[in-house]
């Protein structure tokens, strides 16, 4: 595993009125190898922003973040993230979702099967391996998300309120399960939550942030070894109740202070600064790529990309004809690939980097062939997975 070193990190973004909003200010924090640290604070204090910075999905305005001694400049395989909604792929079964990251890593098929079996058992998913997400409860979907994240053995696990949408009893059950799982994997974990009781129960250490702009206000070491904890047992320990009350009081004080003296937005320093901040968001780059791809498709019209069409399919390009095709992608299929391809036909099957489509016109085949992440298109009869 690895240490997370956050040194004097400040992050600013800009509102629609081009006013600078400082989400975090001078945050310094170290999460040691194998440690489970929970982060709490008032709403809007930058807890989730901190996770996105460590994940490499955002860039700090000032300061530095290192994982295993290396500066974080972009997302990487050394960091895995579990989101509030799980973000598991709806067209993949439980087994296939857990396997997804291993496929991307190029793990040998035999090893993939062994790892998936291990995490199915570890996360209590036996009997659900071939179920799809819509057939699972919210708690089961979050188990799948945790299993998928940890199956690739990341050096660091980042968890952004993964139990927030669940009922109280399910949260307790999954929190106890998460302790058992992370004690087994020894993952270095940074876990964000609004729930103080959950933070104290899960963490080796609890970090409390101030109201916006968030900075570290206090830290609390939890003296009970994680392997010895149960929810009922922790709630009966006077020292744990004392820590929870201290944290509640700190957050209450911060909320009261922020309401009585709302911290104003600050004008952006310059147009160049605003543009630089805007371009730091990788979602902007993703949007630009999507727009560029869409423009390319429209401009292509009926112009074909012959190198991407299988021989039989190229010969069968009759205007207006409807056909069934297999699309091979440059990477394993993600949700945005499927949503895009659904514009041109009905998705029948998705397996790794292969997508089967039916009811596709010859004109739409040409359009699909112009997309940069499409490697090859054939008839289903010409090539099968």
C-alpha positions as CSV (number, residue, x, y, z in Angstrom):
1,X,0.0,0.0,0.0
2,X,1.1,3.6,0.3
3,X,1.1,6.9,2.3
4,X,-1.0,9.9,1.2
5,X,0.8,13.2,1.8
6,X,-1.3,16.3,1.4
7,X,0.8,19.5,1.9
8,X,-0.6,23.0,2.2
9,X,-3.3,22.3,-0.5
10,X,-5.6,25.1,-1.6
11,X,-8.2,24.7,-4.3
12,X,-10.3,27.4,-5.9
13,X,-13.0,27.2,-8.6
14,X,-15.0,29.9,-10.3
15,X,-18.7,30.6,-10.1
16,X,-20.9,31.5,-13.1
17,X,-20.3,35.2,-12.2
18,X,-16.5,34.6,-12.6
19,X,-16.0,35.0,-8.8
20,X,-13.4,32.9,-7.2
21,X,-14.6,30.3,-4.6
22,X,-12.0,28.9,-2.3
23,X,-13.1,25.4,-1.4
24,X,-10.0,24.3,0.5
25,X,-7.3,26.4,2.1
26,X,-3.9,25.3,3.4
27,X,-4.9,21.6,4.0
28,X,-2.1,19.5,5.3
29,X,-2.7,15.8,6.2
30,X,-0.8,12.5,6.0
31,X,-2.6,9.2,5.8
32,X,-0.1,6.5,6.7
33,X,0.4,3.1,4.9
34,X,-2.6,0.9,5.7
35,X,-4.3,3.5,7.8
36,X,-8.1,4.2,7.6
37,X,-8.8,7.9,8.0
38,X,-12.3,9.4,8.0
39,X,-13.0,13.1,7.2
40,X,-16.1,15.0,8.5
41,X,-17.1,18.6,8.5
42,X,-19.9,21.0,7.7
43,X,-21.7,20.7,4.4
44,X,-19.8,22.4,1.6
45,X,-16.5,22.4,3.4
46,X,-14.6,20.7,0.6
47,X,-14.6,17.1,1.8
48,X,-15.4,15.6,-1.6
49,X,-13.2,18.1,-3.3
50,X,-10.3,16.8,-1.2
51,X,-11.0,13.2,-2.4
52,X,-11.2,14.4,-6.1
53,X,-7.8,16.1,-5.7
54,X,-6.2,13.0,-4.3
55,X,-7.8,10.9,-7.1
56,X,-6.3,13.3,-9.7
57,X,-9.7,14.3,-11.1
58,X,-9.0,17.9,-10.0
59,X,-5.8,19.8,-9.7
60,X,-4.8,21.9,-6.6
61,X,-4.5,25.6,-7.1
62,X,-1.6,25.6,-4.6
63,X,0.2,22.9,-2.6
64,X,1.1,19.3,-3.4
65,X,-0.4,15.8,-3.0
66,X,1.8,12.7,-3.1
67,X,0.8,9.0,-3.1
68,X,3.6,6.6,-2.4
69,X,6.1,9.5,-2.7
70,X,4.9,10.4,-6.3
71,X,3.2,13.7,-7.0
72,X,-0.5,13.3,-8.1
73,X,-0.9,14.9,-11.5
74,X,-3.7,12.8,-13.0
75,X,-5.9,9.7,-12.2
76,X,-4.0,6.5,-11.9
77,X,-4.3,2.8,-11.3
78,X,-2.7,3.2,-7.8
79,X,-5.9,4.9,-6.6
80,X,-9.4,3.5,-6.6
81,X,-12.6,5.4,-5.8
82,X,-16.0,4.4,-4.5
83,X,-18.7,7.1,-5.2
84,X,-22.0,7.7,-3.4
85,X,-24.0,6.0,-6.1
86,X,-21.6,3.1,-6.7
87,X,-21.3,3.9,-10.4
88,X,-21.3,0.2,-11.4
89,X,-22.0,-0.6,-15.0
90,X,-25.7,-1.5,-15.5
91,X,-25.1,-3.9,-18.5
92,X,-22.6,-6.0,-16.6
93,X,-23.3,-8.7,-14.0
94,X,-21.9,-8.6,-10.5
95,X,-19.0,-10.9,-11.7
96,X,-18.3,-8.8,-14.8
97,X,-18.4,-5.5,-12.8
98,X,-15.8,-6.8,-10.3
99,X,-13.7,-8.1,-13.3
100,X,-13.9,-4.8,-15.2
101,X,-10.7,-3.2,-13.7
102,X,-8.8,-6.4,-14.0
103,X,-9.6,-6.5,-17.7
104,X,-8.3,-3.0,-18.2
105,X,-5.1,-3.9,-16.4
106,X,-4.6,-6.9,-18.7
107,X,-4.6,-9.4,-15.8
108,X,-4.5,-13.0,-17.0
109,X,-7.9,-14.7,-17.4
110,X,-7.1,-17.4,-14.8
111,X,-6.0,-14.8,-12.3
112,X,-9.1,-12.7,-13.0
113,X,-11.4,-15.6,-12.1
114,X,-9.5,-16.3,-8.9
115,X,-9.5,-12.7,-7.8
116,X,-13.2,-12.2,-8.6
117,X,-14.1,-15.4,-6.7
118,X,-12.2,-14.1,-3.7
119,X,-13.9,-10.7,-3.6
120,X,-17.3,-12.2,-4.2
121,X,-16.8,-14.3,-1.0
122,X,-15.1,-11.4,0.9
123,X,-17.9,-9.0,0.2
124,X,-20.7,-11.4,0.8
125,X,-21.9,-11.6,-2.8
126,X,-22.2,-15.4,-3.1
127,X,-25.2,-16.4,-5.1
128,X,-25.5,-13.0,-6.8
129,X,-22.5,-13.4,-9.3
130,X,-24.7,-13.4,-12.4
131,X,-27.2,-10.8,-11.3
132,X,-27.4,-7.4,-12.9
133,X,-27.4,-4.1,-10.9
134,X,-31.1,-3.5,-11.3
135,X,-31.7,-6.9,-9.6
136,X,-29.8,-5.8,-6.5
137,X,-30.6,-3.8,-3.4
138,X,-28.8,-0.5,-2.8
139,X,-26.6,-2.2,-0.2
140,X,-25.7,-5.0,-2.5
141,X,-24.8,-2.5,-5.3
142,X,-22.4,-0.7,-2.9
143,X,-20.8,-4.1,-2.0
144,X,-20.1,-4.6,-5.7
145,X,-18.6,-1.1,-6.0
146,X,-16.3,-1.7,-3.1
147,X,-15.3,-5.1,-4.5
148,X,-14.6,-3.7,-7.9
149,X,-12.5,-0.9,-6.5
150,X,-10.4,-3.2,-4.2
151,X,-10.1,-6.1,-6.7
152,X,-7.4,-4.2,-8.7
153,X,-5.4,-3.9,-5.5
154,X,-5.0,-0.1,-5.5
155,X,-2.4,1.4,-3.2
156,X,-5.1,3.9,-2.0
157,X,-8.9,3.5,-1.7
158,X,-10.9,6.7,-1.7
159,X,-14.5,6.6,-0.6
160,X,-17.0,9.5,-1.0
161,X,-20.0,8.9,1.3
162,X,-20.6,5.4,-0.2
163,X,-23.4,4.6,2.4
164,X,-25.1,8.0,2.3
165,X,-28.2,6.8,0.3
166,X,-28.8,3.7,2.4
167,X,-31.1,3.2,5.4
168,X,-29.7,3.2,8.9
169,X,-29.6,-0.6,9.4
170,X,-27.9,-1.2,6.0
171,X,-25.4,1.5,6.8
172,X,-24.4,-0.2,10.0
173,X,-24.2,-3.6,8.4
174,X,-22.0,-2.4,5.5
175,X,-19.8,-0.3,7.9
176,X,-19.1,-3.5,9.9
177,X,-18.4,-5.4,6.6
178,X,-16.1,-2.6,5.4
179,X,-14.0,-2.9,8.5
180,X,-13.7,-6.6,7.9
181,X,-12.8,-6.2,4.2
182,X,-10.2,-3.5,4.7
183,X,-8.6,-5.3,7.6
184,X,-8.1,-8.2,5.1
185,X,-6.9,-6.0,2.2
186,X,-4.8,-3.6,4.4
187,X,-5.8,-0.7,2.0
188,X,-4.7,2.8,2.8
189,X,-8.2,4.5,2.9
190,X,-9.5,8.0,2.9
191,X,-13.2,8.0,3.7
192,X,-15.5,11.0,3.6
193,X,-18.8,11.1,5.4
194,X,-21.4,13.5,7.0
195,X,-22.1,10.9,9.7
196,X,-20.0,11.5,12.8
197,X,-20.9,8.2,14.4
198,X,-19.9,6.4,11.1
199,X,-16.6,8.3,11.0
200,X,-15.7,7.4,14.6
201,X,-16.7,3.7,14.1
202,X,-14.7,3.3,10.9
203,X,-11.6,5.4,11.3
204,X,-8.2,4.8,12.9
205,X,-8.3,8.6,12.9
206,X,-11.0,11.2,12.4
207,X,-10.1,14.5,10.7
208,X,-12.5,17.4,11.2
209,X,-12.6,20.2,8.6
210,X,-13.7,23.8,9.1
211,X,-16.5,25.4,7.1
212,X,-15.6,26.7,3.7
213,X,-12.8,27.2,2.8
214,X,-12.0,23.9,4.4
215,X,-8.9,23.4,6.5
216,X,-8.0,20.9,9.2
217,X,-9.5,22.0,12.5
218,X,-8.8,18.9,14.6
219,X,-7.8,15.3,14.5
220,X,-9.0,12.5,16.9
221,X,-7.2,9.1,17.2
222,X,-9.6,6.3,17.9
223,X,-8.1,4.0,20.6
224,X,-10.1,0.8,19.9
225,X,-8.4,-1.5,17.3
226,X,-10.6,-1.7,14.2
227,X,-10.7,-5.5,14.3
228,X,-12.4,-5.4,17.7
229,X,-15.2,-3.0,16.8
230,X,-18.9,-3.6,16.6
231,X,-21.5,-0.8,16.3
232,X,-23.2,-1.8,19.5
233,X,-19.9,-2.2,21.4
234,X,-18.6,1.1,20.3
235,X,-21.8,2.9,21.3
236,X,-21.5,1.6,24.9
237,X,-17.9,2.9,25.4
238,X,-17.9,6.2,27.3
239,X,-14.6,7.4,25.7
240,X,-16.2,6.9,22.2
241,X,-19.2,8.9,23.2
242,X,-16.9,11.7,24.5
243,X,-15.1,11.8,21.1
244,X,-18.3,12.0,19.2
245,X,-19.6,14.8,21.4
246,X,-16.4,16.8,20.8
247,X,-16.6,16.4,17.1
248,X,-20.3,17.3,17.1
249,X,-19.5,20.5,19.1
250,X,-16.7,21.4,16.7
251,X,-18.9,21.1,13.7
252,X,-21.8,22.9,15.4
253,X,-19.4,25.8,16.2
254,X,-18.2,26.0,12.6
255,X,-21.7,26.0,11.2
256,X,-22.8,28.8,13.6
257,X,-19.7,30.8,12.7
258,X,-20.2,30.5,9.0
259,X,-23.9,31.5,9.2
260,X,-23.1,34.6,11.2
261,X,-20.2,35.7,9.0
262,X,-20.7,34.3,5.5
263,X,-17.4,34.2,3.8
264,X,-17.7,36.3,0.6
265,X,-16.6,35.2,-2.9
266,X,-13.5,37.0,-4.1
267,X,-13.2,38.4,-7.6
268,X,-11.1,36.4,-10.0
269,X,-7.6,37.8,-10.4
270,X,-7.6,37.8,-14.2
271,X,-9.1,36.4,-17.3
272,X,-6.0,34.2,-17.8
273,X,-6.4,32.8,-14.3
274,X,-10.1,32.0,-14.9
275,X,-9.3,30.2,-18.1
276,X,-6.5,28.3,-16.5
277,X,-8.8,27.2,-13.7
278,X,-11.5,26.2,-16.1
279,X,-9.2,24.1,-18.2
280,X,-7.9,22.3,-15.1
281,X,-11.2,20.4,-14.9
282,X,-10.9,17.2,-16.7
283,X,-14.6,17.2,-17.3
284,X,-14.0,20.2,-19.6
285,X,-11.5,18.2,-21.7
286,X,-14.0,15.3,-21.8
287,X,-16.7,17.6,-23.1
288,X,-14.4,19.1,-25.7
289,X,-13.5,15.6,-26.9
290,X,-17.2,14.6,-27.1
291,X,-18.1,17.8,-29.1
292,X,-15.1,17.2,-31.4
293,X,-16.2,13.6,-32.0
294,X,-19.8,14.7,-32.6
295,X,-18.7,17.4,-35.1
296,X,-16.5,14.8,-36.9
297,X,-19.5,12.4,-37.2
298,X,-21.8,15.0,-38.6
299,X,-19.1,16.3,-41.0
300,X,-18.4,12.8,-42.2
301,X,-22.0,12.4,-43.5
302,X,-21.9,9.4,-45.8
303,X,-18.1,9.4,-46.1
304,X,-16.9,6.1,-45.0
305,X,-13.8,5.1,-43.0
306,X,-12.9,1.9,-45.1
307,X,-10.0,0.8,-42.9
308,X,-12.4,0.2,-40.0
309,X,-14.9,-1.8,-42.0
310,X,-14.6,-5.6,-42.4
311,X,-14.4,-6.8,-46.0
312,X,-17.9,-8.3,-46.1
313,X,-19.4,-5.3,-44.5
314,X,-17.7,-2.8,-46.8
315,X,-19.0,-4.7,-49.9
316,X,-22.5,-4.8,-48.4
317,X,-22.9,-1.0,-47.9
318,X,-26.3,-0.6,-49.6
319,X,-27.9,2.8,-48.9
320,X,-30.8,2.5,-46.4
321,X,-30.0,-1.2,-45.6
322,X,-30.5,-2.3,-42.0
323,X,-28.0,-4.7,-40.6
324,X,-26.5,-6.3,-37.4
325,X,-22.9,-5.4,-36.7
326,X,-20.2,-5.9,-34.2
327,X,-18.2,-2.8,-33.1
328,X,-14.8,-3.3,-31.6
329,X,-13.6,-0.4,-29.4
330,X,-10.1,0.8,-28.6
331,X,-10.7,0.1,-24.9
332,X,-13.2,-2.0,-22.8
333,X,-16.7,-0.6,-23.2
334,X,-17.7,2.2,-20.7
335,X,-21.2,3.7,-20.2
336,X,-20.5,6.7,-22.4
337,X,-19.6,4.4,-25.3
338,X,-22.9,2.5,-25.0
339,X,-24.9,5.6,-24.7
340,X,-23.3,7.0,-27.9
341,X,-23.8,3.8,-29.9
342,X,-27.5,3.6,-28.8
343,X,-28.0,6.6,-31.0
344,X,-27.5,4.5,-34.1
345,X,-29.0,1.1,-33.2
346,X,-30.1,-1.3,-30.5
347,X,-27.4,-2.7,-28.2
348,X,-27.8,-6.5,-28.0
349,X,-24.7,-7.4,-26.1
350,X,-21.5,-6.0,-24.6
351,X,-18.5,-8.1,-23.9
352,X,-15.2,-6.4,-23.0
353,X,-14.3,-4.2,-26.0
354,X,-17.0,-5.7,-28.3
355,X,-20.5,-4.3,-28.7
356,X,-23.2,-6.0,-30.8
357,X,-25.8,-3.6,-32.5
358,X,-28.8,-4.4,-34.6
359,X,-31.1,-2.2,-36.7
360,X,-28.2,-0.1,-37.9
361,X,-28.4,1.6,-41.3
362,X,-25.5,1.6,-43.7
363,X,-25.3,5.4,-43.3
364,X,-25.0,5.0,-39.5
365,X,-22.3,2.4,-39.9
366,X,-20.2,5.0,-41.7
367,X,-20.9,7.5,-38.9
368,X,-19.8,5.0,-36.2
369,X,-16.7,4.3,-38.2
370,X,-15.6,7.9,-38.0
371,X,-15.5,7.9,-34.1
372,X,-11.9,7.9,-32.8
373,X,-12.5,5.2,-30.2
374,X,-14.0,2.7,-32.7
375,X,-11.3,0.3,-34.0
376,X,-13.2,-2.0,-36.3
377,X,-16.7,-2.8,-37.5
378,X,-17.8,-6.2,-38.9
379,X,-21.0,-8.1,-39.5
380,X,-21.9,-10.5,-36.7
381,X,-21.5,-13.4,-39.1
382,X,-18.0,-12.4,-40.1
383,X,-16.6,-12.2,-36.5
384,X,-17.9,-13.3,-33.2
385,X,-16.3,-12.8,-29.7
